């Protein structure tokens, strides 16, 4: 079964998922946030998911960010819609910065970076998932 991670944004949300053996984290998609729950429900009907991890947005000093209330609202909706799959928070501080650096270091062309605004969100979800797996010894 897979672990799925979410980098929740006000407009767009990045999603990453492990392979079935939970060895590798891969970017899955970036979806408009208003379509997120429907997208995830459709995905879990096709692929077995045992756990969802969502980035907990905090400021560098550890204080909650302005996006935390939206994330918490989504978590409540998830727990009501899909109570059989647990959802956990995981610290997402600096994931966007790390994602931008990874994209630059990966040689993604400037035009692609400009036109694919969701790439940072998806790569951020991958970083959240990798960090979560590492913290669990996976």
DSSP file (Angstrom, degrees, kcal/mol; ACC not computed):
  #  RESIDUE AA STRUCTURE BP1 BP2  ACC     N-H-->O    O-->H-N    N-H-->O    O-->H-N    TCO  KAPPA ALPHA  PHI   PSI    X-CA   Y-CA   Z-CA
    1    1 A X              0   0    0      0, 0.0    48,-0.2     0, 0.0     2,-0.2   0.000 360.0 360.0 360.0 154.9    0.0    0.0    0.0
    2    2 A X  E     -a   49   0A   0     46,-2.5    48,-3.0    19,-0.1    49,-1.1  -0.507 360.0-138.4 -98.4 161.0    1.1    3.6   -0.7
    3    3 A X  E     -a   51   0A   0     16,-0.2    15,-2.2    46,-0.2     2,-0.4  -0.974  22.4-158.8-113.4 135.6    1.6    6.7    1.4
    4    4 A X  E     -aB  52  17A   0     47,-2.5    49,-2.8    -2,-0.4     2,-0.3  -0.914   3.0-159.5-117.0 140.0    0.3    9.9   -0.2
    5    5 A X  E     -aB  53  16A   0     11,-3.0    11,-2.1    -2,-0.4     2,-0.4  -0.908   0.9-155.5-123.1 153.8    1.5   13.4    0.7
    6    6 A X  E     -aB  54  15A   0     47,-2.4    49,-2.6    -2,-0.3     2,-0.7  -0.987  13.4-165.1-130.1 127.9   -0.1   16.8    0.2
    7    7 A X  E     - B   0  14A   0      7,-2.9     7,-2.0    -2,-0.4     2,-0.3  -0.872  31.8-152.4-106.4  93.5    1.4   20.2   -0.1
    8    8 A X        +     0   0    0     -2,-0.7     2,-0.3    47,-0.2     5,-0.2  -0.501  19.5 176.1 -78.4 125.9   -1.8   22.2    0.4
    9    9 A X        -     0   0    0     -2,-0.3    24,-0.0     3,-0.2    -2,-0.0  -0.841  41.7-114.4-124.3 164.6   -2.1   25.6   -1.2
   10   10 A X  S    S+     0   0    0     -2,-0.3     3,-0.1     1,-0.1    -1,-0.1   0.906 114.3  11.3 -64.5 -41.3   -4.8   28.2   -1.4
   11   11 A X  S    S+     0   0    0      1,-0.3    22,-2.6    22,-0.1    23,-0.4   0.821 134.4  25.7-102.7 -45.0   -5.0   27.9   -5.2
   12   12 A X  E     - C   0  32A   0     20,-0.3     2,-0.4    21,-0.1    -1,-0.3  -0.904  61.2-156.5-126.2 150.6   -3.0   24.8   -6.1
   13   13 A X  E     - C   0  31A   0     18,-2.5    18,-2.4    -2,-0.3     2,-0.3  -0.992  10.3-144.1-131.0 128.4   -2.1   21.6   -4.2
   14   14 A X  E     -BC   7  30A   0     -7,-2.0    -7,-2.9    -2,-0.4     2,-0.4  -0.682  16.6-164.2 -88.9 143.4    0.9   19.4   -4.9
   15   15 A X  E     +BC   6  29A   0     14,-2.8    13,-3.1    -2,-0.3    14,-1.5  -0.987   9.4 178.0-131.0 137.0    0.5   15.6   -4.4
   16   16 A X  E     -BC   5  27A   0    -11,-2.1   -11,-3.0    -2,-0.4     2,-0.3  -0.925   5.6-169.2-132.5 160.4    3.2   12.9   -4.2
   17   17 A X  E     -BC   4  26A   0      9,-2.7     9,-2.8    -2,-0.3   -13,-0.2  -0.993  18.2-122.4-149.2 151.1    2.9    9.2   -3.6
   18   18 A X  E     - C   0  25A   0    -15,-2.2     7,-0.2    -2,-0.3     2,-0.1  -0.451  35.0-102.6 -84.9 165.5    5.2    6.3   -2.8
   19   19 A X    >   -     0   0    0      5,-1.4     3,-2.1    -2,-0.1   -16,-0.2  -0.396  48.5 -93.4 -73.3 167.5    5.5    3.2   -4.8
   20   20 A X  T 3  S+     0   0    0      1,-0.3    -1,-0.1     2,-0.1    -2,-0.1   0.773 128.8  51.6 -59.2 -26.0    3.6    0.2   -3.3
   21   21 A X  T 3  S-     0   0    0      3,-0.0    -1,-0.3   -19,-0.0   -19,-0.1   0.462 109.8-124.6 -88.6  -0.7    6.8   -1.0   -1.5
   22   22 A X  S <  S+     0   0    0     -3,-2.1    -2,-0.1     2,-0.2     3,-0.1   0.880  76.5 118.7  59.7  43.5    7.3    2.5    0.0
   23   23 A X        +     0   0    0      1,-0.3     2,-0.4     0, 0.0    -1,-0.1   0.796  68.3  34.6-100.7 -41.6   10.8    2.8   -1.3
   24   24 A X        -     0   0    0      2,-0.0    -5,-1.4     0, 0.0     2,-0.5  -0.930  64.8-144.5-124.4 139.7   10.5    5.9   -3.6
   25   25 A X  E     -C   18   0A   0     -2,-0.4     2,-0.3    -7,-0.2    -7,-0.2  -0.896  25.4-177.7-100.1 129.3    8.5    9.1   -3.4
   26   26 A X  E     -C   17   0A   0     -9,-2.8    -9,-2.7    -2,-0.5     2,-0.2  -0.942  32.0-106.5-126.4 147.4    7.3   10.4   -6.7
   27   27 A X  E     -C   16   0A   0     -2,-0.3   -11,-0.3   -11,-0.2     3,-0.1  -0.513  33.3-179.5 -66.6 138.7    5.3   13.5   -7.7
   28   28 A X  E     -     0   0A   0    -13,-3.1     2,-0.3     1,-0.4   -12,-0.2   0.808  50.0 -47.5-105.8 -52.3    1.8   12.6   -8.7
   29   29 A X  E     -C   15   0A   0    -14,-1.5   -14,-2.8    93,-0.1     2,-0.4  -0.986  33.2-122.9-170.8 166.4    0.1   15.8   -9.7
   30   30 A X  E     -C   14   0A   0     -2,-0.3     2,-0.3   -16,-0.2   -16,-0.2  -0.997  38.5-179.2-122.9 125.7   -0.7   19.4   -9.0
   31   31 A X  E     -C   13   0A   0    -18,-2.4   -18,-2.5    -2,-0.4     2,-0.2  -0.885  38.4 -92.8-124.7 153.4   -4.5   20.0   -8.8
   32   32 A X  E >   -C   12   0A   0     -2,-0.3     3,-2.3   -20,-0.2     4,-0.4  -0.476  41.0-126.4 -60.0 133.4   -6.6   23.1   -8.2
   33   33 A X  G >  S+     0   0    0    -22,-2.6     3,-1.4     1,-0.3     4,-0.4   0.823 107.6  61.9 -57.6 -34.1   -7.3   23.0   -4.5
   34   34 A X  G 3  S+     0   0    0    -23,-0.4    -1,-0.3     1,-0.3     4,-0.2   0.689 108.5  44.5 -68.0 -14.6  -11.0   23.2   -4.9
   35   35 A X  G <> S+     0   0    0     -3,-2.3     4,-2.4     1,-0.1    -1,-0.3   0.379  86.1 101.9-101.9   1.3  -10.8   19.8   -6.8
   36   36 A X  H <> S+     0   0    0     -3,-1.4     4,-2.7    -4,-0.4     5,-0.2   0.908  78.0  46.7 -59.2 -52.0   -8.5   18.2   -4.3
   37   37 A X  H  > S+     0   0    0     -4,-0.4     4,-2.5     1,-0.2    -1,-0.2   0.918 114.9  47.3 -60.4 -44.4  -10.9   16.0   -2.3
   38   38 A X  H  > S+     0   0    0      2,-0.2     4,-2.2     1,-0.2    -1,-0.2   0.909 112.2  50.8 -62.5 -41.8  -12.6   14.6   -5.5
   39   39 A X  H  X S+     0   0    0     -4,-2.4     4,-2.3     1,-0.2    -2,-0.2   0.930 112.7  45.9 -60.4 -46.3   -9.2   14.0   -7.1
   40   40 A X  H  X S+     0   0    0     -4,-2.7     4,-2.7     2,-0.2     5,-0.2   0.895 111.0  51.3 -67.5 -40.4   -7.9   12.1   -4.0
   41   41 A X  H  X S+     0   0    0     -4,-2.5     4,-1.0    -5,-0.2    -1,-0.2   0.919 111.7  48.3 -62.7 -42.4  -11.1   10.0   -3.6
   42   42 A X  H  X S+     0   0    0     -4,-2.2     4,-0.7    -5,-0.2     3,-0.4   0.918 112.1  50.1 -61.6 -43.2  -10.9    9.0   -7.2
   43   43 A X  H >X S+     0   0    0     -4,-2.3     4,-2.5     1,-0.2     3,-1.2   0.923 108.1  50.9 -64.0 -45.2   -7.2    8.1   -6.8
   44   44 A X  H 3< S+     0   0    0     -4,-2.7    -1,-0.2     1,-0.3     5,-0.2   0.691 103.1  60.6 -71.5 -15.7   -7.7    5.9   -3.7
   45   45 A X  H 3< S+     0   0    0     -4,-1.0    -1,-0.3    -3,-0.4    -2,-0.2   0.740 115.5  34.3 -75.8 -22.7  -10.5    4.0   -5.5
   46   46 A X  H << S+     0   0    0     -3,-1.2     2,-0.4    -4,-0.7    -2,-0.2   0.741 124.5  37.8 -99.2 -30.0   -7.8    3.0   -8.1
   47   47 A X  S  < S-     0   0    0     -4,-2.5     2,-0.5    -5,-0.1    -1,-0.2  -0.971  84.2-114.5-128.4 137.2   -4.7    2.7   -5.9
   48   48 A X        -     0   0    0     -2,-0.4   -46,-2.5    -3,-0.1     2,-0.4  -0.585  35.7-178.3 -73.9 122.8   -4.4    1.3   -2.4
   49   49 A X  E     +a    2   0A   0     -2,-0.5   -46,-0.2   -48,-0.2     3,-0.1  -0.985  15.4 178.5-122.7 129.0   -3.3    4.1    0.0
   50   50 A X  E     +     0   0A   0    -48,-3.0    36,-0.6    -2,-0.4     2,-0.3   0.648  68.7  21.1-101.9 -18.5   -2.8    3.3    3.7
   51   51 A X  E     -ad   3  86A   0    -49,-1.1   -47,-2.5    34,-0.2     2,-0.4  -0.998  56.5-155.3-153.3 142.9   -1.7    6.8    5.0
   52   52 A X  E     -ad   4  87A   0     34,-2.3    36,-2.5    -2,-0.3     2,-0.4  -0.977  10.8-165.2-119.6 137.5   -2.0   10.4    4.0
   53   53 A X  E     -ad   5  88A   0    -49,-2.8   -47,-2.4    -2,-0.4     2,-0.4  -0.983   4.8-167.8-121.5 131.1    0.5   13.1    5.1
   54   54 A X  E     -ad   6  89A   0     34,-3.1    36,-1.9    -2,-0.4   -47,-0.2  -0.969  27.6-110.7-123.2 135.7   -0.2   16.7    4.8
   55   55 A X  E     - d   0  90A   0    -49,-2.6     2,-0.8    -2,-0.4   -47,-0.2  -0.391  23.6-141.2 -63.0 132.4    2.3   19.5    5.2
   56   56 A X  E     - d   0  91A   0     34,-2.8    36,-1.4    -2,-0.1     2,-0.5  -0.857  20.7-137.1 -96.4 107.7    1.7   21.6    8.4
   57   57 A X        +     0   0    0     -2,-0.8     8,-2.0    34,-0.1     2,-0.3  -0.511  36.5 158.2 -75.1 118.9    2.4   25.2    7.3
   58   58 A X  B     -E   64   0B   0     -2,-0.5     6,-0.2     6,-0.3     2,-0.1  -0.929  41.1-108.9-132.8 160.0    4.4   27.1    9.9
   59   59 A X    >   -     0   0    0      4,-3.7     3,-2.7    -2,-0.3    34,-0.1  -0.403  45.2 -96.5 -78.5 163.8    6.6   30.1    9.9
   60   60 A X  T 3  S+     0   0    0      1,-0.3    -1,-0.1     2,-0.1    33,-0.0   0.793 126.4  56.2 -53.5 -29.1   10.3   29.7   10.3
   61   61 A X  T 3  S-     0   0    0      2,-0.1    -1,-0.3     3,-0.0     3,-0.1   0.430 122.9-105.0 -84.6   2.4    9.9   30.5   14.0
   62   62 A X  S <  S+     0   0    0     -3,-2.7    -2,-0.1     1,-0.3     2,-0.1   0.316  77.6 134.0  94.1  -8.8    7.4   27.6   14.4
   63   63 A X        -     0   0    0      1,-0.1    -4,-3.7    -5,-0.1    -1,-0.3  -0.439  67.4 -92.6 -71.4 149.4    4.3   29.9   14.7
   64   64 A X  B     -E   58   0B   0     -6,-0.2    -6,-0.3    -2,-0.1     2,-0.1  -0.316  40.8-131.7 -61.1 143.3    1.3   28.8   12.5
   65   65 A X    >   -     0   0    0     -8,-2.0     3,-1.4    -3,-0.1     4,-0.4  -0.424  27.0-101.1 -88.9 171.6    1.2   30.4    9.1
   66   66 A X  T 3  S+     0   0    0      1,-0.3     3,-0.4     2,-0.1     4,-0.3   0.709 120.1  60.1 -65.9 -18.7   -1.9   32.0    7.6
   67   67 A X  T 3> S+     0   0    0      1,-0.2     4,-2.0     2,-0.1     3,-0.4   0.591  79.8  87.3 -84.5 -10.9   -2.6   28.8    5.6
   68   68 A X  H <> S+     0   0    0     -3,-1.4     4,-2.9     1,-0.2     5,-0.2   0.876  83.2  55.7 -59.9 -40.0   -2.9   26.5    8.6
   69   69 A X  H  > S+     0   0    0     -4,-0.4     4,-2.0    -3,-0.4    -1,-0.2   0.901 109.0  47.7 -60.6 -40.3   -6.7   27.2    9.1
   70   70 A X  H  > S+     0   0    0     -3,-0.4     4,-2.2    -4,-0.3    -1,-0.2   0.897 112.1  49.8 -66.7 -39.6   -7.3   26.1    5.5
   71   71 A X  H  X S+     0   0    0     -4,-2.0     4,-2.5     2,-0.2    -2,-0.2   0.930 110.4  49.8 -64.1 -45.1   -5.2   23.0    6.0
   72   72 A X  H  X S+     0   0    0     -4,-2.9     4,-2.1     1,-0.2    -1,-0.2   0.882 109.1  52.4 -62.5 -38.0   -7.1   22.1    9.2
   73   73 A X  H  X S+     0   0    0     -4,-2.0     4,-2.1    -5,-0.2    -1,-0.2   0.920 109.8  48.9 -63.6 -43.1  -10.4   22.6    7.4
   74   74 A X  H  X S+     0   0    0     -4,-2.2     4,-2.8     1,-0.2    -2,-0.2   0.918 108.5  53.6 -62.2 -42.2   -9.3   20.2    4.7
   75   75 A X  H  X S+     0   0    0     -4,-2.5     4,-2.6     1,-0.2    -1,-0.2   0.905 108.2  50.4 -59.8 -41.7   -8.2   17.7    7.3
   76   76 A X  H  X S+     0   0    0     -4,-2.1     4,-1.6     2,-0.2    -1,-0.2   0.920 111.6  47.6 -61.2 -43.7  -11.6   17.8    8.9
   77   77 A X  H  X S+     0   0    0     -4,-2.1     4,-2.6     2,-0.2    -2,-0.2   0.907 111.8  50.7 -64.2 -41.3  -13.3   17.2    5.5
   78   78 A X  H  X S+     0   0    0     -4,-2.8     4,-3.6     1,-0.2    -2,-0.2   0.940 108.6  50.9 -60.5 -48.4  -10.9   14.3    4.8
   79   79 A X  H  < S+     0   0    0     -4,-2.6    -1,-0.2     1,-0.2    -2,-0.2   0.835 114.3  44.8 -61.8 -32.3  -11.6   12.6    8.1
   80   80 A X  H  < S+     0   0    0     -4,-1.6     3,-0.4    -5,-0.2    -1,-0.2   0.899 120.1  39.2 -76.4 -41.7  -15.3   12.9    7.5
   81   81 A X  H  < S+     0   0    0     -4,-2.6    -2,-0.2     1,-0.2     2,-0.2   0.853 133.2  20.3 -78.1 -36.5  -15.2   11.7    3.8
   82   82 A X    ><  +     0   0    0     -4,-3.6     3,-1.4    -5,-0.2    -1,-0.2  -0.574  65.5 160.5-135.4  69.0  -12.5    9.0    4.2
   83   83 A X  T 3   +     0   0    0     -3,-0.4    -1,-0.1     1,-0.2    -4,-0.1   0.696  69.8  68.2 -67.6 -16.3  -12.3    7.9    7.8
   84   84 A X  T 3  S+     0   0    0      1,-0.1     2,-0.6    -3,-0.1    -1,-0.2   0.654  93.3  61.9 -78.7 -14.8  -10.6    4.6    7.0
   85   85 A X  S <  S-     0   0    0     -3,-1.4   -34,-0.2    -7,-0.2    -1,-0.1  -0.938  84.6-136.0-116.1 113.3   -7.4    6.3    5.8
   86   86 A X  E     -d   51   0A   0     -2,-0.6   -34,-2.3   -36,-0.6     2,-0.4  -0.278  12.2-153.1 -67.5 151.7   -5.5    8.3    8.5
   87   87 A X  E     -d   52   0A   0    -36,-0.2     2,-0.3   -12,-0.1   -34,-0.2  -0.995  11.8-171.4-126.9 130.5   -4.1   11.7    7.8
   88   88 A X  E     -d   53   0A   0    -36,-2.5   -34,-3.1    -2,-0.4     2,-0.3  -0.898  20.7-123.7-121.0 149.6   -1.1   13.1    9.7
   89   89 A X  E     -d   54   0A   0     -2,-0.3     2,-0.3   -36,-0.2   -34,-0.2  -0.631  26.0-173.3 -84.1 149.1    0.5   16.5    9.7
   90   90 A X  E     -d   55   0A   0    -36,-1.9   -34,-2.8    -2,-0.3    42,-0.1  -0.982  34.9 -98.7-144.6 136.3    4.2   16.9    8.9
   91   91 A X  E     -d   56   0A   0     -2,-0.3   -34,-0.1   -36,-0.2   -36,-0.1  -0.256  34.9-178.0 -55.3 126.6    6.3   20.0    9.2
   92   92 A X    >   +     0   0    0    -36,-1.4     3,-2.0   -38,-0.0     4,-0.4   0.182  24.6 147.1-113.5  15.9    6.7   21.6    5.8
   93   93 A X  T 3  S+     0   0    0      1,-0.3   -34,-0.1   -37,-0.2   -36,-0.0  -0.287  75.8   1.6 -55.8 134.0    9.0   24.5    6.7
   94   94 A X  T 3> S+     0   0    0      1,-0.1     4,-2.6     3,-0.0    -1,-0.3   0.442  91.1 122.5  71.3   4.1   11.3   25.4    3.9
   95   95 A X  H <> S+     0   0    0     -3,-2.0     4,-2.7     1,-0.2     5,-0.2   0.886  73.9  51.7 -65.3 -35.6    9.9   22.8    1.4
   96   96 A X  H  > S+     0   0    0     -4,-0.4     4,-2.4     2,-0.2    -1,-0.2   0.906 111.2  47.4 -66.4 -39.1    9.1   25.4   -1.2
   97   97 A X  H  > S+     0   0    0      2,-0.2     4,-2.1     1,-0.2    -2,-0.2   0.932 114.3  46.7 -65.2 -45.1   12.6   26.8   -1.0
   98   98 A X  H  X S+     0   0    0     -4,-2.6     4,-2.5     1,-0.2    -2,-0.2   0.884 111.8  52.0 -63.4 -38.6   14.1   23.3   -1.2
   99   99 A X  H  X S+     0   0    0     -4,-2.7     4,-2.4     2,-0.2    -2,-0.2   0.924 109.0  49.1 -64.8 -44.5   11.8   22.5   -4.1
  100  100 A X  H  X S+     0   0    0     -4,-2.4     4,-2.3     1,-0.2    -1,-0.2   0.905 112.5  48.6 -61.6 -40.7   12.8   25.6   -6.0
  101  101 A X  H  X S+     0   0    0     -4,-2.1     4,-3.2     2,-0.2     5,-0.2   0.917 110.8  50.4 -65.1 -42.8   16.5   24.8   -5.5
  102  102 A X  H  X S+     0   0    0     -4,-2.5     4,-1.8     2,-0.2    -2,-0.2   0.891 110.5  50.2 -62.7 -39.3   15.9   21.1   -6.6
  103  103 A X  H  <>S+     0   0    0     -4,-2.4     5,-1.9     2,-0.2     4,-0.2   0.925 114.0  44.2 -65.0 -44.8   14.1   22.4   -9.8
  104  104 A X  H ><5S+     0   0    0     -4,-2.3     3,-1.6     1,-0.2    -2,-0.2   0.940 114.7  48.2 -63.8 -47.3   17.0   24.8  -10.6
  105  105 A X  H 3<5S+     0   0    0     -4,-3.2    -1,-0.2     1,-0.3    -2,-0.2   0.792 105.2  61.0 -64.6 -27.2   19.7   22.2   -9.8
  106  106 A X  T 3<5S-     0   0    0     -4,-1.8    -1,-0.3    -5,-0.2    -2,-0.2   0.508 114.9-116.6 -78.4  -3.8   17.8   19.7  -12.0
  107  107 A X  T < 5 +     0   0    0     -3,-1.6     2,-0.3     1,-0.2    -3,-0.2   0.714  49.0 171.2  79.6  20.8   18.2   21.9  -15.0
  108  108 A X      < -     0   0    0     -5,-1.9    -1,-0.2     1,-0.1     5,-0.0  -0.491  39.4-110.2 -66.7 129.3   14.6   22.7  -15.6
  109  109 A X     >  -     0   0    0     -2,-0.3     4,-2.4     1,-0.1     5,-0.2  -0.201  17.0-118.4 -64.7 150.9   14.4   25.4  -18.2
  110  110 A X  H  > S+     0   0    0      1,-0.2     4,-2.3     2,-0.2     5,-0.2   0.877 113.9  54.1 -57.0 -41.6   13.3   28.9  -17.3
  111  111 A X  H  > S+     0   0    0      1,-0.2     4,-2.3     2,-0.2    -1,-0.2   0.906 109.4  47.7 -61.9 -42.2   10.4   28.8  -19.7
  112  112 A X  H  > S+     0   0    0      1,-0.2     4,-2.6     2,-0.2    -1,-0.2   0.908 111.2  50.9 -64.9 -42.2    9.1   25.5  -18.1
  113  113 A X  H  < S+     0   0    0     -4,-2.4    -2,-0.2     1,-0.2    -1,-0.2   0.879 112.9  47.1 -62.5 -37.3    9.5   27.0  -14.6
  114  114 A X  H  < S+     0   0    0     -4,-2.3    -2,-0.2    -5,-0.2     3,-0.2   0.893 118.8  37.9 -71.8 -40.6    7.5   30.1  -15.7
  115  115 A X  H  < S+     0   0    0     -4,-2.3     2,-1.0     1,-0.2    -2,-0.2   0.774 110.1  60.5 -85.8 -26.2    4.7   28.2  -17.3
  116  116 A X    ><  +     0   0    0     -4,-2.6     3,-1.5    -5,-0.2     4,-0.4  -0.657  57.6 165.0-104.3  78.3    4.4   25.3  -14.9
  117  117 A X  T >  S+     0   0    0     -2,-1.0     3,-0.6     1,-0.3     4,-0.5   0.775  71.8  61.6 -63.4 -27.4    3.6   27.1  -11.7
  118  118 A X  T 3> S+     0   0    0      1,-0.2     4,-2.3    -3,-0.2    -1,-0.3   0.581  79.2  86.0 -77.6  -9.7    2.5   23.8  -10.0
  119  119 A X  H <> S+     0   0    0     -3,-1.5     4,-2.6     1,-0.2     5,-0.2   0.906  88.5  50.2 -59.8 -42.6    5.9   22.2  -10.4
  120  120 A X  H <> S+     0   0    0     -3,-0.6     4,-2.4    -4,-0.4    -1,-0.2   0.895 110.0  51.5 -62.4 -39.4    7.1   23.7   -7.1
  121  121 A X  H  > S+     0   0    0     -4,-0.5     4,-1.9     2,-0.2  -107,-0.2   0.919 112.1  45.4 -63.9 -44.0    3.9   22.4   -5.3
  122  122 A X  H  X S+     0   0    0     -4,-2.3     4,-1.8     2,-0.2    -2,-0.2   0.918 114.1  47.6 -67.1 -43.7    4.4   18.9   -6.6
  123  123 A X  H  X S+     0   0    0     -4,-2.6     4,-2.3     1,-0.2    -1,-0.2   0.876 109.5  55.0 -65.9 -36.2    8.2   18.8   -5.8
  124  124 A X  H  X S+     0   0    0     -4,-2.4     4,-2.5    -5,-0.2    -1,-0.2   0.904 106.0  51.6 -61.1 -40.9    7.3   20.2   -2.3
  125  125 A X  H  X S+     0   0    0     -4,-1.9     4,-2.3     1,-0.2    -1,-0.2   0.879 108.4  51.8 -63.1 -37.5    4.9   17.3   -1.8
  126  126 A X  H  X S+     0   0    0     -4,-1.8     4,-2.9     2,-0.2    -2,-0.2   0.923 109.9  48.8 -64.0 -43.8    7.7   14.9   -2.8
  127  127 A X  H  X S+     0   0    0     -4,-2.3     4,-2.7     2,-0.2     5,-0.2   0.916 110.4  50.8 -63.7 -43.2   10.1   16.5   -0.2
  128  128 A X  H  X S+     0   0    0     -4,-2.5     4,-2.4     1,-0.2    -1,-0.2   0.934 113.2  46.5 -57.3 -46.1    7.4   16.3    2.5
  129  129 A X  H  X S+     0   0    0     -4,-2.3     4,-2.7     2,-0.2    -2,-0.2   0.905 111.8  49.6 -66.4 -42.8    6.9   12.6    1.7
  130  130 A X  H  X S+     0   0    0     -4,-2.9     4,-2.5     2,-0.2    -1,-0.2   0.931 113.3  46.9 -61.4 -44.9   10.6   11.9    1.6
  131  131 A X  H  X S+     0   0    0     -4,-2.7     4,-2.3     2,-0.2    -2,-0.2   0.899 112.2  50.4 -64.6 -40.3   11.1   13.6    5.0
  132  132 A X  H  X S+     0   0    0     -4,-2.4     4,-1.2    -5,-0.2    -2,-0.2   0.933 111.5  47.9 -62.5 -46.4    8.1   11.8    6.5
  133  133 A X  H  <>S+     0   0    0     -4,-2.7     5,-3.1     1,-0.2     3,-0.4   0.909 111.8  50.0 -62.2 -41.8    9.5    8.4    5.2
  134  134 A X  H ><5S+     0   0    0     -4,-2.5     3,-1.2     1,-0.2    -1,-0.2   0.904 108.0  53.2 -62.8 -41.3   12.9    9.1    6.6
  135  135 A X  H 3<5S+     0   0    0     -4,-2.3    -1,-0.2     1,-0.3    -2,-0.2   0.752 111.8  46.4 -67.0 -22.6   11.4   10.1   10.0
  136  136 A X  T 3<5S-     0   0    0     -4,-1.2    -1,-0.3    -3,-0.4    -2,-0.2   0.373 116.3-113.1 -98.8   2.4    9.6    6.8   10.1
  137  137 A X  T < 5       0   0    0     -3,-1.2    -3,-0.2    -4,-0.3    -2,-0.1   0.779 360.0 360.0  72.2  26.6   12.6    4.7    9.1
  138  138 A X      <       0   0    0     -5,-3.1    -4,-0.2    -6,-0.2    -5,-0.1   0.435 360.0 360.0 -93.6 360.0   11.1    3.8    5.8
